[in-house]
Amino acid sequence: MTEIRSVDFRSVGQLSHLTFPAFARAFSEAPRQGSQLRLHRLAAFERDNPIGLALATMDAQSGHAELRSLVVDRPHRRMGTARALLQEMETRLRDDGGKLVSTLFSDQLPGAAGFAALLADAGWSGPKPERIRILGRVGKTGDVFRDRERLVQRALRDGLTIVSWRDHDGDPRSLILREIEAGRAPDWTQIGLMADTVDPDFSMILTDGTGEVVGWVICQFHAEVRRWGFPVGWIHEEHQKRGWLLVAYAQGAHFIESRHGPDAVAVFESSSGLPMMWRVLEHRFAPHADRADLMMISKKSL
């Protein structure tokens, strides 16, 4: 008989084969004092043998939760375990004050169609594209940006300034949060902001000719796969048509190549909230990428 029960952070390491390494590491950490982010861990056991794992986070202030991982060991699939884990996780999140739960998954994920069907049967919204991801070696950006130097020089003449977080005079995290709290930038632009994987050398603050902050780029270094990810690149709407964000991405790739060589791997992302940048990644980056996929989003009110 299958039993579903909570597991604490000390036990996640023993269940790491049931999720991705990054999630196993994040959910095996002790709770941070005063943190608004609550971590939920549920495991399915058969005769004390772990056969499934569900991981979720919830912002205690907003009540918004995210299902981060749901995996059932291959020999135990198609027996209702995933459905039971999902239902129990929804209940736990609701009891903890959750109002909305969402999940993101790649359209290239093995079993993506089956996962989408599971969510639909549980009353979640149909998945729709939320983010685009492009993965490739930074040395290939020469193919993407044949006119990189011209683009950069034009942007600099127009007043764009790009400063790395390491070289910034202030506190970039606080600066970004102030912009968001003031309503000058959407909430999604803080994705990855507080993670300890943020790379200060390749994360950037963008300003205009008057010194006003007009955008930023967040870069994370994932040591376990030795890969640089750019989960957020954002710029004020009035500057989007000037190509400044494209220039920032070009510079980020150039800086990584200069320091770590042309075979260093980077992942660039864009949200549906930046349709112009989405099209650039899709039509200009993707043809030269090693891999490209769409991150699909599905939601459910709790």
JOBELDA-V738614 format. One record per residue. N is the residue number from 0. RES is the residue in one small letter. OMEGA is omega in whole degrees, -180 to 180 (* if undefined). Layout:
BEGIN
n: <N N>
res: <RES RES>
omega: <OMEGA OMEGA>
END
This chain:
BEGIN
n: <0 1 2 3 4 5 6 7 8 9 10 11 12 13 14 15 16 17 18 19 20 21 22 23 24 25 26 27 28 29 30 31 32 33 34 35 36 37 38 39 40 41 42 43 44 45 46 47 48 49 50 51 52 53 54 55 56 57 58 59 60 61 62 63 64 65 66 67 68 69 70 71 72 73 74 75 76 77 78 79 80 81 82 83 84 85 86 87 88 89 90 91 92 93 94 95 96 97 98 99 100 101 102 103 104 105 106 107 108 109 110 111 112 113 114 115 116 117 118 119 120 121 122 123 124 125 126 127 128 129 130 131 132 133 134 135 136 137 138 139 140 141 142 143 144 145 146 147 148 149 150 151 152 153 154 155 156 157 158 159 160 161 162 163 164 165 166 167 168 169 170 171 172 173 174 175 176 177 178 179 180 181 182 183 184 185 186 187 188 189 190 191 192 193 194 195 196 197 198 199 200 201 202 203 204 205 206 207 208 209 210 211 212 213 214 215 216 217 218 219 220 221 222 223 224 225 226 227 228 229 230 231 232 233 234 235 236 237 238 239 240 241 242 243 244 245 246 247 248 249 250 251 252 253 254 255 256 257 258 259 260 261 262 263 264 265 266 267 268 269 270 271 272 273 274 275 276 277 278 279 280 281 282 283 284 285 286 287 288 289 290 291 292 293 294 295 296 297 298 299 300 301>
res: <m t e i r s v d f r s v g q l s h l t f p a f a r a f s e a p r q g s q l r l h r l a a f e r d n p i g l a l a t m d a q s g h a e l r s l v v d r p h r r m g t a r a l l q e m e t r l r d d g g k l v s t l f s d q l p g a a g f a a l l a d a g w s g p k p e r i r i l g r v g k t g d v f r d r e r l v q r a l r d g l t i v s w r d h d g d p r s l i l r e i e a g r a p d w t q i g l m a d t v d p d f s m i l t d g t g e v v g w v i c q f h a e v r r w g f p v g w i h e e h q k r g w l l v a y a q g a h f i e s r h g p d a v a v f e s s s g l p m m w r v l e h r f a p h a d r a d l m m i s k k s l>
omega: <-179 178 178 -179 178 173 180 -173 -179 -175 -173 180 179 -179 -172 179 -178 177 179 -178 -179 179 178 -180 -176 -176 177 179 178 179 179 -178 178 -178 176 -177 180 -178 179 -179 177 178 175 -179 171 -175 180 175 -179 -178 -180 -177 174 -179 180 174 177 174 -175 -178 -177 -176 178 -178 177 172 -173 -177 175 -174 173 179 -171 -178 -175 180 -180 177 178 -178 180 179 180 177 -179 -179 180 178 177 180 -180 -180 179 180 -180 179 180 180 -177 175 179 175 177 176 -176 175 177 -180 175 -178 -179 -179 179 178 178 179 177 179 -180 179 -180 175 177 177 177 -178 176 -178 -179 -180 173 -179 179 -179 178 178 -175 178 180 -178 173 176 -180 -175 176 -179 -175 -176 178 179 -179 -178 177 179 179 177 -180 175 -180 172 179 -179 177 178 -179 -177 -178 -177 -176 179 -176 -180 180 179 -179 -180 178 178 -180 -179 179 179 -180 178 -179 -177 -174 -178 176 179 179 -172 -173 -178 179 178 180 180 -176 -179 -175 168 -170 170 -179 177 179 -176 179 -178 180 177 180 179 179 176 177 178 178 175 -180 -171 -174 177 -178 -175 176 179 176 -176 -179 166 -174 177 180 -175 -177 -179 -175 -178 -179 178 -176 180 176 177 179 177 179 179 179 178 -180 -180 179 180 -179 -175 -172 176 -173 -179 175 -175 178 177 178 -179 171 -179 174 177 177 -175 180 -180 176 -179 178 179 -177 -173 -176 -178 -171 -179 -179 -174 172 178 176 176 176 173 -178 179 176 -174 175 173 -177 *>
END
